[in-house]
């Protein structure tokens, strides 16, 4: 479910919120998820323009690289982070070798100019990945 909205308001934001909620429901196995009920929601602004700017600033080069090379850098990093940065577990989930995942993480770091061993960089990348999901830019 999206957040409540006023009659006559543009439906684009509500639609994006509802799509995000559906994806979270599917991931978690719950039948109903409300946008903003998660603890992460409080850290991301509701303004799509601000979310778009965050995604572009942090992930723009990776999104363009993935598109141009039909690669999976963003999916790989998201999967790795979702599995608490456990390379073996993430590689298994991605059906790739751990060395392949390690290469993708290094490539992602080079494209974003972020050291994935840095807590600050990890936090920024995680928020940008969540913002991309909220905007419907990731599957």
Backbone as JSON, one array per atom type, in Angstrom:
{
  "sequence": "XXXXXXXXXXXXXXXXXXXXXXXXXXXXXXXXXXXXXXXXXXXXXXXXXXXXXXXXXXXXXXXXXXXXXXXXXXXXXXXXXXXXXXXXXXXXXXXXXXXXXXXXXXXXXXXXXXXXXXXXXXXXXXXXXXXXXXXXXXX",
  "N": [[0.84, -1.19, 0.0], [0.41, 2.26, -0.68], [1.35, 5.43, 0.78], [-1.21, 7.41, 2.34], [-3.04, 9.72, 0.24], [-4.14, 12.91, -0.97], [-7.38, 13.63, -2.4], [-7.41, 14.16, -5.88], [-4.7, 14.53, -6.05], [-1.57, 13.95, -7.73], [-1.04, 10.74, -9.06], [1.32, 9.45, -9.5], [3.45, 9.31, -7.55], [2.19, 7.86, -5.5], [1.71, 5.52, -6.9], [4.34, 4.62, -7.37], [5.14, 4.22, -4.71], [3.36, 2.17, -3.99], [4.19, 0.13, -5.74], [6.75, -0.32, -4.73], [6.03, -1.27, -2.2], [4.69, -3.64, -2.92], [6.84, -5.11, -3.99], [8.4, -5.42, -1.7], [6.63, -6.9, -0.14], [6.49, -9.25, -1.63], [9.17, -10.11, -1.39], [9.35, -10.54, 1.36], [7.32, -12.28, 1.92], [5.02, -11.5, 3.11], [1.53, -10.59, 3.18], [0.58, -7.98, 3.11], [2.15, -4.88, 2.82], [3.04, -1.72, 3.92], [4.05, 1.29, 2.47], [6.79, 2.98, 3.82], [6.6, 1.88, 6.34], [8.81, 0.49, 7.11], [11.98, 0.68, 8.81], [13.91, 1.92, 7.29], [12.61, 3.72, 5.65], [12.34, 6.16, 6.97], [14.72, 7.43, 6.55], [14.89, 8.1, 3.95], [13.9, 10.63, 1.72], [10.59, 11.74, 0.73], [10.33, 12.99, -1.67], [10.44, 12.51, -5.06], [12.27, 13.74, -6.82], [14.48, 14.32, -5.24], [15.2, 11.75, -4.47], [15.85, 10.72, -6.99], [18.06, 12.32, -7.61], [19.86, 11.42, -5.65], [20.19, 8.73, -6.41], [21.31, 9.09, -8.97], [23.67, 10.47, -8.31], [25.09, 8.61, -6.71], [24.79, 6.05, -7.93], [24.68, 6.4, -10.65], [26.77, 6.03, -12.66], [27.14, 3.28, -12.5], [24.6, 2.29, -13.2], [24.49, 3.15, -15.87], [26.69, 1.73, -16.88], [25.9, -0.96, -16.43], [23.71, -1.02, -18.16], [24.91, -0.5, -20.67], [26.67, -2.64, -20.93], [25.25, -4.88, -20.43], [25.47, -5.97, -17.88], [25.63, -7.02, -14.41], [26.22, -5.48, -12.14], [24.97, -3.77, -10.2], [22.87, -5.39, -9.24], [24.4, -7.44, -8.18], [25.86, -6.16, -6.11], [23.73, -5.26, -4.51], [22.59, -7.74, -3.78], [24.72, -8.87, -2.37], [24.91, -7.03, -0.24], [22.37, -7.35, 0.91], [22.7, -9.81, 1.99], [24.24, -9.46, 4.17], [26.88, -8.83, 3.47], [28.17, -11.2, 2.97], [30.16, -12.98, 1.08], [30.3, -15.63, -0.03], [27.67, -16.6, 0.4], [26.16, -14.7, -1.01], [27.22, -15.04, -3.6], [26.38, -17.64, -4.14], [23.59, -17.2, -4.16], [23.44, -15.62, -6.41], [24.27, -17.35, -8.32], [26.92, -17.52, -9.18], [30.55, -17.62, -9.17], [32.47, -17.04, -6.17], [34.8, -15.52, -6.7], [34.07, -14.17, -9.01], [32.06, -12.54, -8.02], [33.6, -11.01, -6.25], [35.17, -9.62, -8.12], [33.13, -8.12, -9.37], [32.32, -6.52, -7.23], [34.63, -4.99, -6.82], [34.71, -3.66, -9.29], [32.31, -2.22, -9.19], [32.94, -0.54, -7.01], [35.03, 0.94, -8.18], [33.68, 2.25, -10.28], [31.83, 3.8, -8.88], [33.46, 5.25, -7.31], [33.81, 4.61, -4.63], [34.81, 3.15, -1.6], [34.07, 0.03, -0.73], [34.59, -1.1, 1.69], [34.33, 0.82, 3.52], [32.36, 2.15, 6.08], [30.78, 4.47, 5.82], [30.59, 4.73, 3.01], [29.25, 2.34, 2.44], [26.79, 2.79, 3.75], [25.83, 4.98, 2.29], [25.65, 3.87, -0.31], [23.81, 1.81, 0.19], [21.49, 3.28, 0.9], [21.11, 4.62, -1.53], [20.59, 2.47, -3.22], [18.19, 1.59, -2.11], [16.66, 3.84, -2.64], [16.66, 3.77, -5.43], [15.16, 1.47, -5.77], [12.72, 2.34, -4.68], [12.03, 4.16, -6.58], [11.46, 2.54, -8.65], [13.48, 1.69, -10.31], [14.98, -0.55, -10.13], [14.79, -4.14, -10.14]],
  "CA": [[0.0, 0.0, 0.0], [1.11, 3.54, -0.68], [0.91, 6.35, 1.84], [-2.46, 8.1, 1.95], [-2.85, 10.93, -0.55], [-5.34, 13.72, -1.07], [-8.11, 13.53, -3.67], [-6.93, 15.07, -6.91], [-3.23, 14.55, -6.08], [-0.98, 13.12, -8.78], [-0.95, 9.35, -8.63], [2.64, 8.88, -9.82], [4.19, 8.99, -6.33], [1.47, 6.77, -4.84], [1.94, 4.31, -7.68], [5.7, 4.19, -7.08], [5.15, 3.69, -3.35], [2.65, 0.89, -4.0], [5.06, -0.84, -6.39], [7.79, -0.63, -3.75], [5.41, -2.1, -1.16], [4.45, -4.96, -3.5], [8.11, -5.83, -4.09], [8.79, -5.79, -0.34], [5.72, -7.97, 0.28], [6.93, -10.47, -2.31], [10.44, -10.51, -0.79], [9.18, -10.96, 2.75], [6.27, -13.28, 2.05], [3.84, -10.93, 3.79], [0.45, -10.28, 2.24], [0.4, -6.53, 3.03], [3.25, -4.03, 3.27], [2.74, -0.3, 3.73], [5.23, 2.11, 2.19], [7.2, 3.8, 4.94], [6.54, 1.17, 7.61], [10.12, -0.02, 7.47], [12.84, 1.67, 9.47], [14.69, 2.63, 6.29], [11.81, 4.78, 5.08], [12.54, 7.46, 7.63], [15.97, 8.02, 6.1], [14.76, 8.52, 2.56], [12.86, 11.65, 1.54], [9.45, 11.35, -0.11], [10.4, 13.72, -2.92], [11.08, 11.72, -6.11], [13.4, 14.47, -7.41], [15.61, 14.14, -4.34], [15.6, 10.34, -4.62], [16.49, 10.61, -8.3], [19.38, 12.95, -7.49], [20.69, 10.51, -4.86], [20.5, 7.58, -7.27], [22.23, 9.54, -10.01], [24.96, 10.83, -7.69], [25.8, 7.43, -6.19], [24.71, 4.86, -8.77], [24.52, 6.75, -12.06], [27.77, 5.38, -13.52], [26.88, 1.83, -12.49], [23.39, 2.06, -14.0], [24.87, 3.3, -17.28], [27.59, 0.62, -17.2], [25.07, -2.17, -16.53], [22.9, -0.9, -19.38], [25.77, -0.58, -21.86], [27.4, -3.91, -21.0], [24.35, -5.95, -20.03], [26.1, -6.59, -16.72], [24.8, -7.13, -13.22], [26.96, -4.94, -11.01], [24.07, -3.29, -9.16], [22.2, -6.56, -8.64], [25.4, -8.16, -7.4], [26.13, -5.42, -4.87], [22.52, -5.32, -3.68], [22.48, -9.1, -3.24], [25.8, -8.98, -1.38], [24.54, -6.24, 0.94], [21.19, -7.99, 1.51], [23.17, -11.0, 2.69], [25.18, -8.98, 5.19], [28.21, -8.79, 2.9], [28.74, -12.56, 2.97], [30.47, -13.21, -0.33], [29.92, -16.99, -0.43], [26.21, -16.68, 0.38], [25.68, -13.87, -2.12], [27.62, -15.68, -4.85], [25.46, -18.76, -4.33], [22.29, -16.65, -4.55], [23.58, -15.07, -7.78], [24.69, -18.45, -9.2], [28.24, -17.19, -9.73], [31.67, -17.95, -8.3], [32.86, -15.95, -5.27], [35.79, -14.65, -7.36], [33.32, -13.32, -9.93], [31.42, -11.52, -7.19], [34.65, -10.11, -5.77], [35.48, -8.74, -9.25], [32.01, -7.18, -9.55], [32.38, -5.54, -6.12], [35.73, -4.06, -7.13], [34.3, -2.84, -10.44], [31.31, -1.3, -8.65], [33.68, 0.46, -6.23], [35.77, 1.82, -9.1], [32.74, 3.1, -11.01], [31.18, 4.75, -7.96], [34.52, 5.91, -6.55], [33.51, 4.36, -3.22], [35.47, 2.0, -0.99], [32.99, -0.75, -0.13], [34.98, -1.48, 3.04], [34.04, 1.98, 4.34], [30.99, 2.17, 6.61], [30.08, 5.6, 5.21], [30.27, 4.39, 1.63], [28.22, 1.3, 2.49], [25.52, 3.41, 4.1], [25.39, 5.8, 1.16], [25.26, 2.97, -1.39], [22.58, 1.12, 0.59], [20.38, 4.22, 0.76], [20.89, 4.87, -2.96], [19.95, 1.27, -3.77], [16.8, 1.62, -1.66], [16.01, 4.92, -3.38], [16.44, 3.24, -6.78], [14.02, 0.56, -5.66], [11.52, 3.14, -4.45], [11.71, 4.82, -7.86], [11.16, 1.52, -9.64], [14.61, 1.57, -11.25], [15.56, -1.89, -9.99], [13.78, -5.19, -10.02]],
  "C": [[0.88, 1.24, 0.0], [0.7, 4.32, 0.56], [-0.41, 6.98, 1.4], [-2.13, 9.36, 1.14], [-4.19, 11.62, -0.7], [-6.05, 13.5, -2.4], [-7.59, 14.59, -4.66], [-5.41, 15.14, -7.01], [-2.75, 13.65, -7.21], [-0.76, 11.71, -8.24], [0.43, 8.73, -8.83], [3.41, 8.47, -8.57], [3.52, 7.82, -5.62], [1.68, 5.45, -5.58], [3.33, 3.74, -7.41], [5.79, 3.58, -5.69], [4.48, 2.32, -3.29], [3.49, -0.2, -4.66], [6.19, -1.27, -5.46], [7.22, -1.58, -2.7], [5.15, -3.52, -1.68], [5.76, -5.76, -3.57], [8.58, -6.26, -2.71], [7.91, -6.92, 0.19], [6.15, -9.29, -0.34], [8.23, -11.0, -1.7], [10.25, -11.13, 0.58], [8.15, -12.06, 2.94], [5.04, -12.79, 2.79], [2.79, -10.56, 2.76], [0.24, -8.77, 2.08], [1.64, -5.84, 3.59], [2.85, -2.6, 2.96], [4.05, 0.45, 3.49], [5.53, 2.97, 3.42], [7.14, 3.12, 6.29], [7.89, 0.62, 8.04], [10.97, 1.09, 8.08], [13.65, 2.48, 8.47], [13.93, 3.83, 5.73], [12.03, 6.14, 5.7], [13.8, 8.17, 7.17], [15.91, 8.51, 4.67], [13.65, 9.56, 2.44], [11.74, 11.13, 0.64], [9.52, 11.98, -1.5], [11.14, 12.91, -3.99], [12.29, 12.42, -6.75], [14.65, 14.3, -6.55], [16.12, 12.71, -4.42], [16.35, 10.13, -5.93], [17.9, 11.19, -8.26], [20.35, 12.05, -6.71], [21.12, 9.32, -5.71], [21.52, 7.98, -8.33], [23.62, 9.8, -9.44], [25.75, 9.58, -7.3], [25.88, 6.31, -7.22], [24.68, 5.15, -10.28], [25.49, 6.04, -12.99], [27.53, 3.88, -13.61], [25.65, 1.5, -13.32], [23.71, 2.15, -15.49], [25.77, 2.14, -17.74], [26.78, -0.67, -17.39], [24.25, -2.16, -17.81], [23.75, -1.12, -20.63], [26.41, -1.95, -22.03], [26.54, -5.11, -20.63], [24.93, -6.73, -18.85], [25.17, -6.51, -15.51], [25.52, -6.59, -11.99], [26.02, -4.51, -9.88], [23.35, -4.44, -8.47], [23.17, -7.32, -7.75], [25.68, -7.46, -6.07], [24.92, -5.45, -3.95], [22.37, -6.69, -3.01], [23.52, -9.32, -2.14], [25.45, -8.23, -0.09], [23.34, -6.86, 1.66], [21.57, -9.23, 2.31], [24.31, -10.66, 3.65], [26.64, -9.1, 4.76], [28.93, -10.14, 3.02], [28.92, -12.98, 1.51], [30.02, -14.59, -0.79], [28.4, -17.11, -0.58], [25.64, -15.89, -0.8], [26.02, -14.5, -3.46], [26.71, -16.87, -5.15], [24.1, -18.26, -4.8], [22.3, -16.12, -5.99], [23.96, -16.15, -8.8], [25.98, -18.12, -9.93], [29.31, -17.64, -8.74], [31.99, -16.77, -7.38], [33.88, -15.0, -5.89], [35.11, -13.69, -8.34], [32.64, -12.2, -9.16], [32.45, -10.53, -6.68], [35.07, -9.13, -6.88], [34.39, -7.69, -9.41], [32.0, -6.12, -8.45], [33.48, -4.52, -6.36], [35.34, -3.12, -8.27], [33.28, -1.8, -10.02], [32.0, -0.17, -7.88], [34.43, 1.44, -7.11], [34.82, 2.76, -9.83], [32.09, 4.15, -10.12], [32.19, 5.59, -7.19], [34.24, 5.81, -5.04], [34.2, 3.08, -2.78], [34.4, 1.21, -0.24], [33.35, -1.31, 1.23], [34.67, -0.35, 4.02], [32.57, 1.97, 4.8], [30.19, 3.3, 5.99], [29.67, 5.31, 3.78], [29.17, 3.33, 1.57], [26.85, 1.9, 2.78], [24.96, 4.22, 2.93], [24.91, 4.92, -0.01], [23.95, 2.27, -1.05], [21.36, 2.04, 0.44], [20.07, 4.51, -0.72], [20.21, 3.66, -3.62], [18.49, 1.23, -3.35], [16.02, 2.71, -2.4], [15.72, 4.47, -4.82], [15.26, 2.28, -6.79], [12.71, 1.31, -5.5], [11.07, 3.83, -5.74], [11.36, 3.82, -8.96], [12.27, 1.31, -10.66], [15.29, 0.21, -11.17], [14.45, -2.89, -9.87], [13.77, -5.79, -8.65]]
}
